[in-house]
């Protein structure tokens, strides 16, 4: 498993990692978001076409 910690200027830590079953997760405080590999691909496509 790969995990990174992202710190912003307010001191908030965001954890991001790759799930063992594919896809990835984000955690900020008590809030979690998980995306499957297919959901991550759709999100990437959307973000790339709406810049």
PDB file with SEQRES, HELIX, SHEET and CRYST1 records, atoms N, CA, C and O in Angstrom:
SEQRES   1 A   51  UNK UNK UNK UNK UNK UNK UNK UNK UNK UNK UNK UNK UNK          
SEQRES   2 A   51  UNK UNK UNK UNK UNK UNK UNK UNK UNK UNK UNK UNK UNK          
SEQRES   3 A   51  UNK UNK UNK UNK UNK UNK UNK UNK UNK UNK UNK UNK UNK          
SEQRES   4 A   51  UNK UNK UNK UNK UNK UNK UNK UNK UNK UNK UNK UNK              
HELIX    1 AA1 UNK A   37  UNK A   49  1                                  13    
SHEET    1 AA1 4 UNK A   3  UNK A   7  0                                        
SHEET    2 AA1 4 UNK A  13  UNK A  18 -1                                        
SHEET    3 AA1 4 UNK A  24  UNK A  28 -1                                        
SHEET    4 AA1 4 UNK A  31  UNK A  35 -1                                        
CRYST1    1.000    1.000    1.000  90.00  90.00  90.00 P 1           1          
ATOM      1  N   UNK A   1       0.839  -1.171   0.000  1.00  0.00           N  
ATOM      2  CA  UNK A   1       0.000   0.000   0.000  1.00  0.00           C  
ATOM      3  C   UNK A   1       0.889   1.241   0.000  1.00  0.00           C  
ATOM      4  O   UNK A   1       1.902   1.283   0.698  1.00  0.00           O  
ATOM      5  N   UNK A   2       0.512   2.240  -0.776  1.00  0.00           N  
ATOM      6  CA  UNK A   2       1.215   3.513  -0.824  1.00  0.00           C  
ATOM      7  C   UNK A   2       0.327   4.550  -0.154  1.00  0.00           C  
ATOM      8  O   UNK A   2      -0.879   4.595  -0.398  1.00  0.00           O  
ATOM      9  N   UNK A   3       0.925   5.383   0.690  1.00  0.00           N  
ATOM     10  CA  UNK A   3       0.162   6.439   1.342  1.00  0.00           C  
ATOM     11  C   UNK A   3       1.005   7.697   1.405  1.00  0.00           C  
ATOM     12  O   UNK A   3       2.198   7.636   1.701  1.00  0.00           O  
ATOM     13  N   UNK A   4       0.387   8.843   1.128  1.00  0.00           N  
ATOM     14  CA  UNK A   4       1.082  10.117   1.259  1.00  0.00           C  
ATOM     15  C   UNK A   4       0.290  11.015   2.198  1.00  0.00           C  
ATOM     16  O   UNK A   4      -0.923  10.861   2.341  1.00  0.00           O  
ATOM     17  N   UNK A   5       0.975  11.942   2.828  1.00  0.00           N  
ATOM     18  CA  UNK A   5       0.338  12.933   3.690  1.00  0.00           C  
ATOM     19  C   UNK A   5       0.555  14.298   3.061  1.00  0.00           C  
ATOM     20  O   UNK A   5       1.680  14.663   2.718  1.00  0.00           O  
ATOM     21  N   UNK A   6      -0.526  15.047   2.911  1.00  0.00           N  
ATOM     22  CA  UNK A   6      -0.472  16.374   2.309  1.00  0.00           C  
ATOM     23  C   UNK A   6      -0.823  17.379   3.399  1.00  0.00           C  
ATOM     24  O   UNK A   6      -1.883  17.280   4.018  1.00  0.00           O  
ATOM     25  N   UNK A   7       0.052  18.333   3.635  1.00  0.00           N  
ATOM     26  CA  UNK A   7      -0.181  19.358   4.652  1.00  0.00           C  
ATOM     27  C   UNK A   7      -0.504  20.674   3.955  1.00  0.00           C  
ATOM     28  O   UNK A   7       0.182  21.063   3.010  1.00  0.00           O  
ATOM     29  N   UNK A   8      -1.556  21.365   4.422  1.00  0.00           N  
ATOM     30  CA  UNK A   8      -1.812  22.692   3.871  1.00  0.00           C  
ATOM     31  C   UNK A   8      -1.393  23.755   4.883  1.00  0.00           C  
ATOM     32  O   UNK A   8      -0.915  23.422   5.967  1.00  0.00           O  
ATOM     33  N   UNK A   9      -1.566  25.017   4.540  1.00  0.00           N  
ATOM     34  CA  UNK A   9      -1.092  26.085   5.414  1.00  0.00           C  
ATOM     35  C   UNK A   9      -1.941  26.281   6.665  1.00  0.00           C  
ATOM     36  O   UNK A   9      -1.590  27.096   7.518  1.00  0.00           O  
ATOM     37  N   UNK A  10      -3.055  25.550   6.794  1.00  0.00           N  
ATOM     38  CA  UNK A  10      -3.874  25.634   8.012  1.00  0.00           C  
ATOM     39  C   UNK A  10      -3.522  24.532   9.001  1.00  0.00           C  
ATOM     40  O   UNK A  10      -4.082  24.477  10.096  1.00  0.00           O  
ATOM     41  N   UNK A  11      -2.608  23.664   8.626  1.00  0.00           N  
ATOM     42  CA  UNK A  11      -2.237  22.562   9.502  1.00  0.00           C  
ATOM     43  C   UNK A  11      -3.068  21.309   9.306  1.00  0.00           C  
ATOM     44  O   UNK A  11      -2.869  20.314  10.003  1.00  0.00           O  
ATOM     45  N   UNK A  12      -4.001  21.349   8.359  1.00  0.00           N  
ATOM     46  CA  UNK A  12      -4.833  20.186   8.082  1.00  0.00           C  
ATOM     47  C   UNK A  12      -4.021  19.158   7.306  1.00  0.00           C  
ATOM     48  O   UNK A  12      -3.327  19.495   6.346  1.00  0.00           O  
ATOM     49  N   UNK A  13      -4.112  17.918   7.726  1.00  0.00           N  
ATOM     50  CA  UNK A  13      -3.411  16.833   7.041  1.00  0.00           C  
ATOM     51  C   UNK A  13      -4.425  16.029   6.234  1.00  0.00           C  
ATOM     52  O   UNK A  13      -5.460  15.613   6.755  1.00  0.00           O  
ATOM     53  N   UNK A  14      -4.120  15.819   4.980  1.00  0.00           N  
ATOM     54  CA  UNK A  14      -4.921  14.957   4.124  1.00  0.00           C  
ATOM     55  C   UNK A  14      -4.087  13.730   3.806  1.00  0.00           C  
ATOM     56  O   UNK A  14      -2.952  13.841   3.343  1.00  0.00           O  
ATOM     57  N   UNK A  15      -4.658  12.556   4.057  1.00  0.00           N  
ATOM     58  CA  UNK A  15      -3.990  11.302   3.712  1.00  0.00           C  
ATOM     59  C   UNK A  15      -4.580  10.810   2.398  1.00  0.00           C  
ATOM     60  O   UNK A  15      -5.796  10.844   2.204  1.00  0.00           O  
ATOM     61  N   UNK A  16      -3.730  10.361   1.510  1.00  0.00           N  
ATOM     62  CA  UNK A  16      -4.175   9.800   0.237  1.00  0.00           C  
ATOM     63  C   UNK A  16      -3.412   8.511   0.010  1.00  0.00           C  
ATOM     64  O   UNK A  16      -2.206   8.446   0.248  1.00  0.00           O  
ATOM     65  N   UNK A  17      -4.108   7.492  -0.448  1.00  0.00           N  
ATOM     66  CA  UNK A  17      -3.436   6.225  -0.662  1.00  0.00           C  
ATOM     67  C   UNK A  17      -4.123   5.377  -1.710  1.00  0.00           C  
ATOM     68  O   UNK A  17      -5.260   5.633  -2.105  1.00  0.00           O  
ATOM     69  N   UNK A  18      -3.414   4.379  -2.139  1.00  0.00           N  
ATOM     70  CA  UNK A  18      -3.931   3.418  -3.106  1.00  0.00           C  
ATOM     71  C   UNK A  18      -4.499   2.234  -2.337  1.00  0.00           C  
ATOM     72  O   UNK A  18      -3.832   1.664  -1.473  1.00  0.00           O  
ATOM     73  N   UNK A  19      -5.736   1.871  -2.658  1.00  0.00           N  
ATOM     74  CA  UNK A  19      -6.377   0.735  -2.000  1.00  0.00           C  
ATOM     75  C   UNK A  19      -5.805  -0.572  -2.539  1.00  0.00           C  
ATOM     76  O   UNK A  19      -5.414  -0.654  -3.703  1.00  0.00           O  
ATOM     77  N   UNK A  20      -5.761  -1.574  -1.699  1.00  0.00           N  
ATOM     78  CA  UNK A  20      -5.237  -2.882  -2.113  1.00  0.00           C  
ATOM     79  C   UNK A  20      -6.077  -3.505  -3.218  1.00  0.00           C  
ATOM     80  O   UNK A  20      -5.552  -4.246  -4.049  1.00  0.00           O  
ATOM     81  N   UNK A  21      -7.390  -3.212  -3.239  1.00  0.00           N  
ATOM     82  CA  UNK A  21      -8.283  -3.769  -4.259  1.00  0.00           C  
ATOM     83  C   UNK A  21      -8.350  -2.896  -5.504  1.00  0.00           C  
ATOM     84  O   UNK A  21      -9.177  -3.143  -6.381  1.00  0.00           O  
ATOM     85  N   UNK A  22      -7.500  -1.882  -5.601  1.00  0.00           N  
ATOM     86  CA  UNK A  22      -7.558  -0.929  -6.702  1.00  0.00           C  
ATOM     87  C   UNK A  22      -8.308   0.318  -6.269  1.00  0.00           C  
ATOM     88  O   UNK A  22      -9.002   0.315  -5.253  1.00  0.00           O  
ATOM     89  N   UNK A  23      -8.167   1.353  -7.023  1.00  0.00           N  
ATOM     90  CA  UNK A  23      -8.773   2.621  -6.650  1.00  0.00           C  
ATOM     91  C   UNK A  23      -7.936   3.315  -5.596  1.00  0.00           C  
ATOM     92  O   UNK A  23      -6.793   2.931  -5.350  1.00  0.00           O  
ATOM     93  N   UNK A  24      -8.506   4.344  -4.970  1.00  0.00           N  
ATOM     94  CA  UNK A  24      -7.747   5.047  -3.956  1.00  0.00           C  
ATOM     95  C   UNK A  24      -8.668   5.633  -2.906  1.00  0.00           C  
ATOM     96  O   UNK A  24      -9.891   5.581  -3.038  1.00  0.00           O  
ATOM     97  N   UNK A  25      -8.078   6.189  -1.869  1.00  0.00           N  
ATOM     98  CA  UNK A  25      -8.858   6.810  -0.804  1.00  0.00           C  
ATOM     99  C   UNK A  25      -8.227   8.133  -0.413  1.00  0.00           C  
ATOM    100  O   UNK A  25      -7.033   8.357  -0.614  1.00  0.00           O  
ATOM    101  N   UNK A  26      -9.057   9.009   0.151  1.00  0.00           N  
ATOM    102  CA  UNK A  26      -8.623  10.275   0.732  1.00  0.00           C  
ATOM    103  C   UNK A  26      -9.220  10.371   2.125  1.00  0.00           C  
ATOM    104  O   UNK A  26     -10.378  10.005   2.328  1.00  0.00           O  
ATOM    105  N   UNK A  27      -8.459  10.851   3.071  1.00  0.00           N  
ATOM    106  CA  UNK A  27      -8.971  11.069   4.417  1.00  0.00           C  
ATOM    107  C   UNK A  27      -8.525  12.443   4.880  1.00  0.00           C  
ATOM    108  O   UNK A  27      -7.352  12.802   4.774  1.00  0.00           O  
ATOM    109  N   UNK A  28      -9.485  13.212   5.398  1.00  0.00           N  
ATOM    110  CA  UNK A  28      -9.174  14.495   6.014  1.00  0.00           C  
ATOM    111  C   UNK A  28      -9.970  14.541   7.309  1.00  0.00           C  
ATOM    112  O   UNK A  28     -11.197  14.630   7.296  1.00  0.00           O  
ATOM    113  N   UNK A  29      -9.250  14.479   8.434  1.00  0.00           N  
ATOM    114  CA  UNK A  29      -9.930  14.389   9.723  1.00  0.00           C  
ATOM    115  C   UNK A  29     -10.695  13.090   9.815  1.00  0.00           C  
ATOM    116  O   UNK A  29     -10.139  12.014   9.592  1.00  0.00           O  
ATOM    117  N   UNK A  30     -11.972  13.187  10.145  1.00  0.00           N  
ATOM    118  CA  UNK A  30     -12.814  11.981  10.241  1.00  0.00           C  
ATOM    119  C   UNK A  30     -13.534  11.650   8.945  1.00  0.00           C  
ATOM    120  O   UNK A  30     -14.273  10.668   8.876  1.00  0.00           O  
ATOM    121  N   UNK A  31     -13.325  12.458   7.927  1.00  0.00           N  
ATOM    122  CA  UNK A  31     -14.010  12.262   6.645  1.00  0.00           C  
ATOM    123  C   UNK A  31     -13.166  11.399   5.715  1.00  0.00           C  
ATOM    124  O   UNK A  31     -11.968  11.626   5.546  1.00  0.00           O  
ATOM    125  N   UNK A  32     -13.817  10.403   5.115  1.00  0.00           N  
ATOM    126  CA  UNK A  32     -13.154   9.486   4.191  1.00  0.00           C  
ATOM    127  C   UNK A  32     -13.888   9.486   2.861  1.00  0.00           C  
ATOM    128  O   UNK A  32     -15.113   9.595   2.817  1.00  0.00           O  
ATOM    129  N   UNK A  33     -13.143   9.364   1.793  1.00  0.00           N  
ATOM    130  CA  UNK A  33     -13.705   9.149   0.461  1.00  0.00           C  
ATOM    131  C   UNK A  33     -12.915   8.008  -0.159  1.00  0.00           C  
ATOM    132  O   UNK A  33     -11.684   8.029  -0.157  1.00  0.00           O  
ATOM    133  N   UNK A  34     -13.610   7.024  -0.684  1.00  0.00           N  
ATOM    134  CA  UNK A  34     -12.933   5.950  -1.410  1.00  0.00           C  
ATOM    135  C   UNK A  34     -13.520   5.890  -2.817  1.00  0.00           C  
ATOM    136  O   UNK A  34     -14.723   6.065  -3.014  1.00  0.00           O  
ATOM    137  N   UNK A  35     -12.664   5.645  -3.772  1.00  0.00           N  
ATOM    138  CA  UNK A  35     -13.083   5.513  -5.159  1.00  0.00           C  
ATOM    139  C   UNK A  35     -12.519   4.220  -5.726  1.00  0.00           C  
ATOM    140  O   UNK A  35     -11.358   3.876  -5.503  1.00  0.00           O  
ATOM    141  N   UNK A  36     -13.363   3.513  -6.463  1.00  0.00           N  
ATOM    142  CA  UNK A  36     -12.870   2.325  -7.164  1.00  0.00           C  
ATOM    143  C   UNK A  36     -11.981   2.787  -8.313  1.00  0.00           C  
ATOM    144  O   UNK A  36     -11.937   3.974  -8.635  1.00  0.00           O  
ATOM    145  N   UNK A  37     -11.285   1.855  -8.918  1.00  0.00           N  
ATOM    146  CA  UNK A  37     -10.430   2.187 -10.060  1.00  0.00           C  
ATOM    147  C   UNK A  37     -11.266   2.780 -11.194  1.00  0.00           C  
ATOM    148  O   UNK A  37     -10.830   3.726 -11.851  1.00  0.00           O  
ATOM    149  N   UNK A  38     -12.458   2.237 -11.431  1.00  0.00           N  
ATOM    150  CA  UNK A  38     -13.326   2.750 -12.500  1.00  0.00           C  
ATOM    151  C   UNK A  38     -13.809   4.160 -12.174  1.00  0.00           C  
ATOM    152  O   UNK A  38     -13.842   5.020 -13.054  1.00  0.00           O  
ATOM    153  N   UNK A  39     -14.185   4.407 -10.918  1.00  0.00           N  
ATOM    154  CA  UNK A  39     -14.617   5.749 -10.518  1.00  0.00           C  
ATOM    155  C   UNK A  39     -13.473   6.750 -10.642  1.00  0.00           C  
ATOM    156  O   UNK A  39     -13.680   7.883 -11.076  1.00  0.00           O  
ATOM    157  N   UNK A  40     -12.275   6.338 -10.263  1.00  0.00           N  
ATOM    158  CA  UNK A  40     -11.104   7.215 -10.371  1.00  0.00           C  
ATOM    159  C   UNK A  40     -10.833   7.563 -11.834  1.00  0.00           C  
ATOM    160  O   UNK A  40     -10.485   8.702 -12.143  1.00  0.00           O  
ATOM    161  N   UNK A  41     -10.987   6.599 -12.728  1.00  0.00           N  
ATOM    162  CA  UNK A  41     -10.771   6.847 -14.156  1.00  0.00           C  
ATOM    163  C   UNK A  41     -11.804   7.830 -14.696  1.00  0.00           C  
ATOM    164  O   UNK A  41     -11.462   8.724 -15.470  1.00  0.00           O  
ATOM    165  N   UNK A  42     -13.077   7.671 -14.292  1.00  0.00           N  
ATOM    166  CA  UNK A  42     -14.115   8.604 -14.735  1.00  0.00           C  
ATOM    167  C   UNK A  42     -13.864  10.007 -14.186  1.00  0.00           C  
ATOM    168  O   UNK A  42     -14.056  10.992 -14.899  1.00  0.00           O  
ATOM    169  N   UNK A  43     -13.437  10.107 -12.926  1.00  0.00           N  
ATOM    170  CA  UNK A  43     -13.129  11.410 -12.336  1.00  0.00           C  
ATOM    171  C   UNK A  43     -11.961  12.065 -13.067  1.00  0.00           C  
ATOM    172  O   UNK A  43     -12.013  13.255 -13.375  1.00  0.00           O  
ATOM    173  N   UNK A  44     -10.921  11.306 -13.343  1.00  0.00           N  
ATOM    174  CA  UNK A  44      -9.763  11.844 -14.072  1.00  0.00           C  
ATOM    175  C   UNK A  44     -10.191  12.362 -15.447  1.00  0.00           C  
ATOM    176  O   UNK A  44      -9.799  13.457 -15.852  1.00  0.00           O  
ATOM    177  N   UNK A  45     -10.993  11.574 -16.160  1.00  0.00           N  
ATOM    178  CA  UNK A  45     -11.462  11.987 -17.484  1.00  0.00           C  
ATOM    179  C   UNK A  45     -12.276  13.277 -17.390  1.00  0.00           C  
ATOM    180  O   UNK A  45     -12.092  14.186 -18.200  1.00  0.00           O  
ATOM    181  N   UNK A  46     -13.167  13.360 -16.415  1.00  0.00           N  
ATOM    182  CA  UNK A  46     -13.981  14.560 -16.236  1.00  0.00           C  
ATOM    183  C   UNK A  46     -13.109  15.779 -15.961  1.00  0.00           C  
ATOM    184  O   UNK A  46     -13.292  16.827 -16.580  1.00  0.00           O  
ATOM    185  N   UNK A  47     -12.164  15.647 -15.036  1.00  0.00           N  
ATOM    186  CA  UNK A  47     -11.307  16.777 -14.682  1.00  0.00           C  
ATOM    187  C   UNK A  47     -10.446  17.229 -15.854  1.00  0.00           C  
ATOM    188  O   UNK A  47     -10.218  18.425 -16.036  1.00  0.00           O  
ATOM    189  N   UNK A  48      -9.968  16.279 -16.645  1.00  0.00           N  
ATOM    190  CA  UNK A  48      -9.133  16.632 -17.792  1.00  0.00           C  
ATOM    191  C   UNK A  48      -9.923  17.347 -18.886  1.00  0.00           C  
ATOM    192  O   UNK A  48      -9.365  18.177 -19.604  1.00  0.00           O  
ATOM    193  N   UNK A  49     -11.207  17.038 -19.022  1.00  0.00           N  
ATOM    194  CA  UNK A  49     -12.011  17.659 -20.077  1.00  0.00           C  
ATOM    195  C   UNK A  49     -12.692  18.943 -19.622  1.00  0.00           C  
ATOM    196  O   UNK A  49     -13.274  19.646 -20.449  1.00  0.00           O  
ATOM    197  N   UNK A  50     -12.639  19.267 -18.346  1.00  0.00           N  
ATOM    198  CA  UNK A  50     -13.302  20.473 -17.823  1.00  0.00           C  
ATOM    199  C   UNK A  50     -12.315  21.436 -17.177  1.00  0.00           C  
ATOM    200  O   UNK A  50     -12.616  22.049 -16.152  1.00  0.00           O  
ATOM    201  N   UNK A  51     -11.153  21.565 -17.770  1.00  0.00           N  
ATOM    202  CA  UNK A  51     -10.152  22.495 -17.227  1.00  0.00           C  
ATOM    203  C   UNK A  51     -10.401  23.886 -17.723  1.00  0.00           C  
ATOM    204  O   UNK A  51      -9.662  24.807 -17.374  1.00  0.00           O  
TER     205      UNK A  51                                                      
END                                                                             
